[in-house]
Each structure stands twice: as structure tokens, then as C-alpha cells.
Amino acid sequence: MGNKKLIALKDFGSVMYDLKNDLGETFDLTRVLPTEKSQIEQEYLKWETELMKPLWDEGPIWMPITRHIHKSLMSNGEPEYKHLWGKK
């Protein structure tokens, strides 16, 4: 909400960044603003219930790769598979 960005991964947790003051997403605000993070999570969960089920998914072969990419995003790291889609 506002300048805040929430990244959540099922069974892994979530992180929250302030894009106005931390565009590089280097400082997780989870411990600093727990109430605001909780409010954003509640809004997200409410919004998610309004979505239709996906018409397809990536399937079991790609799930480990997708999960790794999401974990890397949450820790502000570079995915190990980056070389597969372009620049090294």
C-alpha cells in the first residue's frame, strides 16, 4: 500500500520493502513495521480470495526452479538460473 511492496511465498514467509526510500529492496521492514505489514497481508489475502483459479500452472518439473527464483527475490539475491534466460 502506498510505497510499500510485499513479497510472499507460501511456506516460506514474506518480506516488505519501502520502494520510495529503498528502491533496491535491501532493507526488509518486517520487524520495523509489523502492524503495517500485517495490514498489507490481510488486504492481500482478501484480494486473493476474489481471484479465479489459474487456467494452468507450471507443473511439477518447473516448481523447484520457480520456488528458487522466488526465494532469491525475497532475499534480494540473484537466481542461480539467471544464465538460462540471457545475460551472464
N, CA, C and O atoms as CSV, one atom per row, in Angstrom:
chain,resi,resn,atom,element,x,y,z
A,1,MET,N,N,0.847,-1.156,0.000
A,1,MET,CA,C,0.000,0.000,0.000
A,1,MET,C,C,0.899,1.227,0.000
A,1,MET,O,O,1.884,1.299,0.735
A,2,GLY,N,N,0.550,2.156,-0.812
A,2,GLY,CA,C,1.415,3.314,-0.922
A,2,GLY,C,C,2.739,2.931,-1.568
A,2,GLY,O,O,2.758,2.387,-2.672
A,3,ASN,N,N,3.814,3.205,-0.906
A,3,ASN,CA,C,5.153,2.907,-1.423
A,3,ASN,C,C,5.677,1.547,-0.990
A,3,ASN,O,O,6.790,1.168,-1.353
A,4,LYS,N,N,4.893,0.813,-0.223
A,4,LYS,CA,C,5.359,-0.463,0.312
A,4,LYS,C,C,5.128,-1.594,-0.695
A,4,LYS,O,O,4.149,-1.595,-1.441
A,5,LYS,N,N,6.053,-2.549,-0.694
A,5,LYS,CA,C,5.941,-3.728,-1.557
A,5,LYS,C,C,6.059,-4.961,-0.669
A,5,LYS,O,O,7.007,-5.093,0.105
A,6,LEU,N,N,5.098,-5.853,-0.788
A,6,LEU,CA,C,5.098,-7.099,-0.038
A,6,LEU,C,C,5.377,-8.247,-0.992
A,6,LEU,O,O,4.734,-8.356,-2.036
A,7,ILE,N,N,6.323,-9.100,-0.646
A,7,ILE,CA,C,6.597,-10.311,-1.413
A,7,ILE,C,C,6.346,-11.476,-0.470
A,7,ILE,O,O,6.941,-11.548,0.606
A,8,ALA,N,N,5.473,-12.383,-0.864
A,8,ALA,CA,C,5.118,-13.521,-0.021
A,8,ALA,C,C,5.278,-14.818,-0.795
A,8,ALA,O,O,4.946,-14.892,-1.978
A,9,LEU,N,N,5.786,-15.831,-0.126
A,9,LEU,CA,C,5.946,-17.154,-0.717
A,9,LEU,C,C,5.390,-18.172,0.263
A,9,LEU,O,O,5.848,-18.266,1.402
A,10,LYS,N,N,4.405,-18.930,-0.184
A,10,LYS,CA,C,3.760,-19.922,0.667
A,10,LYS,C,C,4.810,-20.836,1.303
A,10,LYS,O,O,5.732,-21.302,0.633
A,11,ASP,N,N,4.659,-21.080,2.581
A,11,ASP,CA,C,5.549,-21.944,3.361
A,11,ASP,C,C,6.964,-21.383,3.507
A,11,ASP,O,O,7.873,-22.109,3.911
A,12,PHE,N,N,7.165,-20.100,3.183
A,12,PHE,CA,C,8.489,-19.508,3.332
A,12,PHE,C,C,8.443,-18.200,4.095
A,12,PHE,O,O,9.417,-17.825,4.747
A,13,GLY,N,N,7.321,-17.505,4.020
A,13,GLY,CA,C,7.188,-16.239,4.727
A,13,GLY,C,C,7.005,-15.078,3.775
A,13,GLY,O,O,6.631,-15.256,2.615
A,14,SER,N,N,7.275,-13.880,4.280
A,14,SER,CA,C,7.112,-12.686,3.465
A,14,SER,C,C,8.101,-11.615,3.894
A,14,SER,O,O,8.634,-11.643,5.003
A,15,VAL,N,N,8.331,-10.684,3.001
A,15,VAL,CA,C,9.191,-9.538,3.265
A,15,VAL,C,C,8.462,-8.291,2.764
A,15,VAL,O,O,7.579,-8.375,1.911
A,16,MET,N,N,8.843,-7.138,3.306
A,16,MET,CA,C,8.207,-5.894,2.896
A,16,MET,C,C,9.286,-4.829,2.713
A,16,MET,O,O,10.180,-4.680,3.546
A,17,TYR,N,N,9.184,-4.092,1.609
A,17,TYR,CA,C,10.148,-3.044,1.300
A,17,TYR,C,C,9.438,-1.715,1.085
A,17,TYR,O,O,8.256,-1.682,0.740
A,18,ASP,N,N,10.163,-0.625,1.290
A,18,ASP,CA,C,9.681,0.725,1.007
A,18,ASP,C,C,10.341,1.172,-0.291
A,18,ASP,O,O,11.515,1.544,-0.301
A,19,LEU,N,N,9.591,1.134,-1.378
A,19,LEU,CA,C,10.163,1.429,-2.691
A,19,LEU,C,C,10.538,2.894,-2.879
A,19,LEU,O,O,11.367,3.209,-3.733
A,20,LYS,N,N,9.954,3.778,-2.112
A,20,LYS,CA,C,10.307,5.199,-2.223
A,20,LYS,C,C,11.715,5.454,-1.672
A,20,LYS,O,O,12.493,6.206,-2.260
A,21,ASN,N,N,12.029,4.827,-0.552
A,21,ASN,CA,C,13.307,5.077,0.115
A,21,ASN,C,C,14.332,3.959,-0.067
A,21,ASN,O,O,15.494,4.114,0.308
A,22,ASP,N,N,13.907,2.844,-0.637
A,22,ASP,CA,C,14.792,1.683,-0.784
A,22,ASP,C,C,14.451,0.959,-2.083
A,22,ASP,O,O,13.973,-0.175,-2.065
A,23,LEU,N,N,14.696,1.613,-3.190
A,23,LEU,CA,C,14.333,1.065,-4.494
A,23,LEU,C,C,15.049,-0.260,-4.775
A,23,LEU,O,O,14.523,-1.104,-5.501
A,24,GLY,N,N,16.228,-0.443,-4.213
A,24,GLY,CA,C,16.978,-1.684,-4.411
A,24,GLY,C,C,16.481,-2.840,-3.558
A,24,GLY,O,O,17.002,-3.951,-3.646
A,25,GLU,N,N,15.468,-2.577,-2.728
A,25,GLU,CA,C,14.865,-3.608,-1.866
A,25,GLU,C,C,15.925,-4.316,-1.038
A,25,GLU,O,O,16.039,-5.541,-1.084
A,26,THR,N,N,16.698,-3.548,-0.281
A,26,THR,CA,C,17.775,-4.123,0.522
A,26,THR,C,C,17.433,-4.220,2.005
A,26,THR,O,O,18.109,-4.934,2.747
A,27,PHE,N,N,16.384,-3.508,2.454
A,27,PHE,CA,C,16.046,-3.490,3.877
A,27,PHE,C,C,14.615,-3.975,4.086
A,27,PHE,O,O,13.656,-3.308,3.697
A,28,ASP,N,N,14.488,-5.146,4.706
A,28,ASP,CA,C,13.180,-5.734,4.996
A,28,ASP,C,C,12.566,-5.015,6.196
A,28,ASP,O,O,13.157,-4.978,7.275
A,29,LEU,N,N,11.397,-4.455,6.005
A,29,LEU,CA,C,10.714,-3.692,7.053
A,29,LEU,C,C,9.873,-4.558,7.989
A,29,LEU,O,O,9.169,-4.023,8.845
A,30,THR,N,N,9.929,-5.856,7.847
A,30,THR,CA,C,9.086,-6.771,8.618
A,30,THR,C,C,9.157,-6.507,10.114
A,30,THR,O,O,8.119,-6.440,10.772
A,31,ARG,N,N,10.349,-6.358,10.661
A,31,ARG,CA,C,10.481,-6.165,12.114
A,31,ARG,C,C,10.247,-4.722,12.536
A,31,ARG,O,O,9.894,-4.460,13.686
A,32,VAL,N,N,10.441,-3.788,11.616
A,32,VAL,CA,C,10.298,-2.370,11.931
A,32,VAL,C,C,8.840,-1.924,11.904
A,32,VAL,O,O,8.416,-1.117,12.731
A,33,LEU,N,N,8.078,-2.453,10.951
A,33,LEU,CA,C,6.671,-2.065,10.787
A,33,LEU,C,C,5.757,-3.295,10.771
A,33,LEU,O,O,5.075,-3.535,9.775
A,34,PRO,N,N,5.731,-4.076,11.856
A,34,PRO,CA,C,4.940,-5.317,11.844
A,34,PRO,C,C,3.436,-5.089,11.675
A,34,PRO,O,O,2.759,-5.896,11.037
A,35,THR,N,N,2.911,-4.011,12.232
A,35,THR,CA,C,1.473,-3.742,12.118
A,35,THR,C,C,1.104,-3.409,10.682
A,35,THR,O,O,0.111,-3.913,10.159
A,36,GLU,N,N,1.905,-2.556,10.040
A,36,GLU,CA,C,1.633,-2.196,8.647
A,36,GLU,C,C,1.765,-3.416,7.736
A,36,GLU,O,O,0.968,-3.597,6.815
A,37,LYS,N,N,2.766,-4.249,7.994
A,37,LYS,CA,C,2.946,-5.471,7.207
A,37,LYS,C,C,1.730,-6.377,7.367
A,37,LYS,O,O,1.239,-6.940,6.389
A,38,SER,N,N,1.254,-6.515,8.575
A,38,SER,CA,C,0.081,-7.354,8.833
A,38,SER,C,C,-1.146,-6.816,8.095
A,38,SER,O,O,-1.922,-7.594,7.541
A,39,GLN,N,N,-1.327,-5.498,8.082
A,39,GLN,CA,C,-2.452,-4.896,7.376
A,39,GLN,C,C,-2.364,-5.173,5.875
A,39,GLN,O,O,-3.365,-5.508,5.241
A,40,ILE,N,N,-1.173,-5.032,5.317
A,40,ILE,CA,C,-0.994,-5.285,3.886
A,40,ILE,C,C,-1.248,-6.759,3.573
A,40,ILE,O,O,-1.867,-7.087,2.560
A,41,GLU,N,N,-0.765,-7.648,4.450
A,41,GLU,CA,C,-1.008,-9.089,4.244
A,41,GLU,C,C,-2.494,-9.400,4.263
A,41,GLU,O,O,-2.966,-10.201,3.457
A,42,GLN,N,N,-3.239,-8.782,5.170
A,42,GLN,CA,C,-4.687,-9.016,5.245
A,42,GLN,C,C,-5.383,-8.532,3.974
A,42,GLN,O,O,-6.271,-9.209,3.456
A,43,GLU,N,N,-4.985,-7.368,3.472
A,43,GLU,CA,C,-5.553,-6.858,2.224
A,43,GLU,C,C,-5.221,-7.792,1.058
A,43,GLU,O,O,-6.057,-8.051,0.193
A,44,TYR,N,N,-3.997,-8.284,1.055
A,44,TYR,CA,C,-3.562,-9.202,0.001
A,44,TYR,C,C,-4.396,-10.488,0.032
A,44,TYR,O,O,-4.871,-10.950,-1.005
A,45,LEU,N,N,-4.567,-11.061,1.226
A,45,LEU,CA,C,-5.340,-12.298,1.353
A,45,LEU,C,C,-6.792,-12.083,0.926
A,45,LEU,O,O,-7.395,-12.945,0.287
A,46,LYS,N,N,-7.341,-10.931,1.283
A,46,LYS,CA,C,-8.713,-10.616,0.870
A,46,LYS,C,C,-8.794,-10.532,-0.653
A,46,LYS,O,O,-9.692,-11.108,-1.266
A,47,TRP,N,N,-7.852,-9.812,-1.258
A,47,TRP,CA,C,-7.816,-9.668,-2.714
A,47,TRP,C,C,-7.665,-11.029,-3.386
A,47,TRP,O,O,-8.316,-11.303,-4.394
A,48,GLU,N,N,-6.803,-11.882,-2.826
A,48,GLU,CA,C,-6.533,-13.197,-3.411
A,48,GLU,C,C,-7.787,-14.069,-3.461
A,48,GLU,O,O,-7.935,-14.880,-4.375
A,49,THR,N,N,-8.684,-13.915,-2.499
A,49,THR,CA,C,-9.913,-14.716,-2.498
A,49,THR,C,C,-10.849,-14.324,-3.634
A,49,THR,O,O,-11.736,-15.094,-4.001
A,50,GLU,N,N,-10.657,-13.135,-4.191
A,50,GLU,CA,C,-11.512,-12.654,-5.273
A,50,GLU,C,C,-11.031,-13.110,-6.653
A,50,GLU,O,O,-11.719,-12.894,-7.650
A,51,LEU,N,N,-9.866,-13.733,-6.715
A,51,LEU,CA,C,-9.304,-14.158,-7.994
A,51,LEU,C,C,-9.887,-15.496,-8.431
A,51,LEU,O,O,-10.282,-16.315,-7.601
A,52,MET,N,N,-9.935,-15.706,-9.728
A,52,MET,CA,C,-10.338,-17.017,-10.235
A,52,MET,C,C,-9.140,-17.971,-10.185
A,52,MET,O,O,-7.991,-17.531,-10.143
A,53,LYS,N,N,-9.411,-19.249,-10.189
A,53,LYS,CA,C,-8.323,-20.228,-10.206
A,53,LYS,C,C,-7.540,-20.092,-11.509
A,53,LYS,O,O,-8.123,-19.816,-12.558
A,54,PRO,N,N,-6.224,-20.286,-11.447
A,54,PRO,CA,C,-5.432,-20.222,-12.683
A,54,PRO,C,C,-5.904,-21.261,-13.696
A,54,PRO,O,O,-6.318,-22.356,-13.316
A,55,LEU,N,N,-5.843,-20.926,-14.964
A,55,LEU,CA,C,-6.254,-21.851,-16.013
A,55,LEU,C,C,-5.171,-22.901,-16.277
A,55,LEU,O,O,-5.452,-23.936,-16.882
A,56,TRP,N,N,-3.936,-22.645,-15.829
A,56,TRP,CA,C,-2.846,-23.596,-15.967
A,56,TRP,C,C,-1.822,-23.300,-14.883
A,56,TRP,O,O,-1.865,-22.254,-14.235
A,57,ASP,N,N,-0.910,-24.230,-14.699
A,57,ASP,CA,C,0.219,-23.978,-13.808
A,57,ASP,C,C,1.487,-24.496,-14.478
A,57,ASP,O,O,1.439,-25.106,-15.546
A,58,GLU,N,N,2.592,-24.247,-13.847
A,58,GLU,CA,C,3.877,-24.601,-14.456
A,58,GLU,C,C,4.159,-26.097,-14.410
A,58,GLU,O,O,5.006,-26.593,-15.153
A,59,GLY,N,N,3.468,-26.806,-13.556
A,59,GLY,CA,C,3.669,-28.234,-13.443
A,59,GLY,C,C,4.832,-28.576,-12.526
A,59,GLY,O,O,5.625,-27.709,-12.157
A,60,PRO,N,N,4.924,-29.833,-12.167
A,60,PRO,CA,C,5.915,-30.257,-11.170
A,60,PRO,C,C,7.372,-30.096,-11.615
A,60,PRO,O,O,8.254,-29.950,-10.769
A,61,ILE,N,N,7.635,-30.118,-12.898
A,61,ILE,CA,C,9.025,-30.006,-13.361
A,61,ILE,C,C,9.591,-28.621,-13.064
A,61,ILE,O,O,10.753,-28.497,-12.677
A,62,TRP,N,N,8.779,-27.579,-13.242
A,62,TRP,CA,C,9.261,-26.204,-13.077
A,62,TRP,C,C,9.103,-25.658,-11.673
A,62,TRP,O,O,9.696,-24.628,-11.355
A,63,MET,N,N,8.333,-26.305,-10.829
A,63,MET,CA,C,8.077,-25.759,-9.496
A,63,MET,C,C,9.351,-25.534,-8.672
A,63,MET,O,O,9.459,-24.486,-8.035
A,64,PRO,N,N,10.319,-26.456,-8.647
A,64,PRO,CA,C,11.542,-26.191,-7.871
A,64,PRO,C,C,12.302,-24.960,-8.369
A,64,PRO,O,O,12.866,-24.212,-7.571
A,65,ILE,N,N,12.316,-24.754,-9.675
A,65,ILE,CA,C,13.012,-23.594,-10.236
A,65,ILE,C,C,12.266,-22.315,-9.859
A,65,ILE,O,O,12.881,-21.335,-9.438
A,66,THR,N,N,10.949,-22.327,-10.011
A,66,THR,CA,C,10.147,-21.155,-9.657
A,66,THR,C,C,10.302,-20.833,-8.177
A,66,THR,O,O,10.444,-19.668,-7.805
A,67,ARG,N,N,10.277,-21.854,-7.335
A,67,ARG,CA,C,10.428,-21.637,-5.888
A,67,ARG,C,C,11.794,-21.020,-5.581
A,67,ARG,O,O,11.891,-20.104,-4.765
A,68,HIS,N,N,12.846,-21.518,-6.234
A,68,HIS,CA,C,14.187,-20.961,-6.023
A,68,HIS,C,C,14.237,-19.485,-6.430
A,68,HIS,O,O,14.811,-18.661,-5.718
A,69,ILE,N,N,13.643,-19.161,-7.563
A,69,ILE,CA,C,13.629,-17.768,-8.037
A,69,ILE,C,C,12.904,-16.885,-7.025
A,69,ILE,O,O,13.378,-15.795,-6.705
A,70,HIS,N,N,11.763,-17.344,-6.519
A,70,HIS,CA,C,11.014,-16.551,-5.547
A,70,HIS,C,C,11.797,-16.376,-4.251
A,70,HIS,O,O,11.793,-15.286,-3.678
A,71,LYS,N,N,12.464,-17.416,-3.779
A,71,LYS,CA,C,13.282,-17.294,-2.568
A,71,LYS,C,C,14.408,-16.286,-2.793
A,71,LYS,O,O,14.710,-15.484,-1.910
A,72,SER,N,N,15.025,-16.326,-3.963
A,72,SER,CA,C,16.092,-15.374,-4.278
A,72,SER,C,C,15.564,-13.949,-4.284
A,72,SER,O,O,16.232,-13.036,-3.799
A,73,LEU,N,N,14.370,-13.754,-4.831
A,73,LEU,CA,C,13.763,-12.424,-4.828
A,73,LEU,C,C,13.509,-11.944,-3.411
A,73,LEU,O,O,13.714,-10.771,-3.101
A,74,MET,N,N,13.063,-12.854,-2.549
A,74,MET,CA,C,12.765,-12.477,-1.179
A,74,MET,C,C,14.026,-12.128,-0.400
A,74,MET,O,O,13.976,-11.309,0.518
A,75,SER,N,N,15.137,-12.728,-0.745
A,75,SER,CA,C,16.383,-12.437,-0.038
A,75,SER,C,C,17.221,-11.421,-0.796
A,75,SER,O,O,18.370,-11.162,-0.440
A,76,ASN,N,N,16.638,-10.844,-1.848
A,76,ASN,CA,C,17.306,-9.854,-2.686
A,76,ASN,C,C,18.579,-10.427,-3.308
A,76,ASN,O,O,19.562,-9.713,-3.503
A,77,GLY,N,N,18.547,-11.721,-3.616
A,77,GLY,CA,C,19.690,-12.365,-4.245
A,77,GLY,C,C,19.450,-12.601,-5.720
A,77,GLY,O,O,18.334,-12.442,-6.213
A,78,GLU,N,N,20.498,-12.978,-6.416
A,78,GLU,CA,C,20.354,-13.279,-7.839
A,78,GLU,C,C,20.087,-14.775,-7.996
A,78,GLU,O,O,20.782,-15.592,-7.392
A,79,PRO,N,N,19.091,-15.139,-8.798
A,79,PRO,CA,C,18.790,-16.553,-9.026
A,79,PRO,C,C,19.975,-17.270,-9.671
A,79,PRO,O,O,20.668,-16.705,-10.518
A,80,GLU,N,N,20.196,-18.506,-9.267
A,80,GLU,CA,C,21.279,-19.301,-9.843
A,80,GLU,C,C,21.027,-19.603,-11.309
A,80,GLU,O,O,21.969,-19.858,-12.060
A,81,TYR,N,N,19.768,-19.577,-11.725
A,81,TYR,CA,C,19.412,-19.943,-13.086
A,81,TYR,C,C,19.409,-18.747,-14.035
A,81,TYR,O,O,18.936,-18.857,-15.167
A,82,LYS,N,N,19.932,-17.607,-13.585
A,82,LYS,CA,C,19.887,-16.379,-14.370
A,82,LYS,C,C,20.472,-16.559,-15.773
A,82,LYS,O,O,19.967,-15.979,-16.735
A,83,HIS,N,N,21.520,-17.351,-15.891
A,83,HIS,CA,C,22.178,-17.547,-17.186
A,83,HIS,C,C,21.258,-18.241,-18.207
A,83,HIS,O,O,21.535,-18.190,-19.405
A,84,LEU,N,N,20.203,-18.869,-17.770
A,84,LEU,CA,C,19.323,-19.572,-18.698
A,84,LEU,C,C,18.508,-18.643,-19.575
A,84,LEU,O,O,18.065,-19.042,-20.651
A,85,TRP,N,N,18.301,-17.392,-19.126
A,85,TRP,CA,C,17.454,-16.508,-19.914
A,85,TRP,C,C,18.144,-15.205,-20.329
A,85,TRP,O,O,17.486,-14.176,-20.485
A,86,GLY,N,N,19.426,-15.245,-20.501
A,86,GLY,CA,C,20.053,-14.028,-21.045
A,86,GLY,C,C,21.425,-13.759,-20.489
A,86,GLY,O,O,22.305,-14.620,-20.496
A,87,LYS,N,N,21.590,-12.536,-20.004
A,87,LYS,CA,C,22.884,-12.022,-19.576
A,87,LYS,C,C,23.526,-12.878,-18.498
A,87,LYS,O,O,22.847,-13.425,-17.628
A,88,LYS,N,N,24.835,-12.983,-18.571
A,88,LYS,CA,C,25.576,-13.746,-17.550
A,88,LYS,C,C,26.224,-12.813,-16.573
A,88,LYS,O,O,26.891,-13.262,-15.641
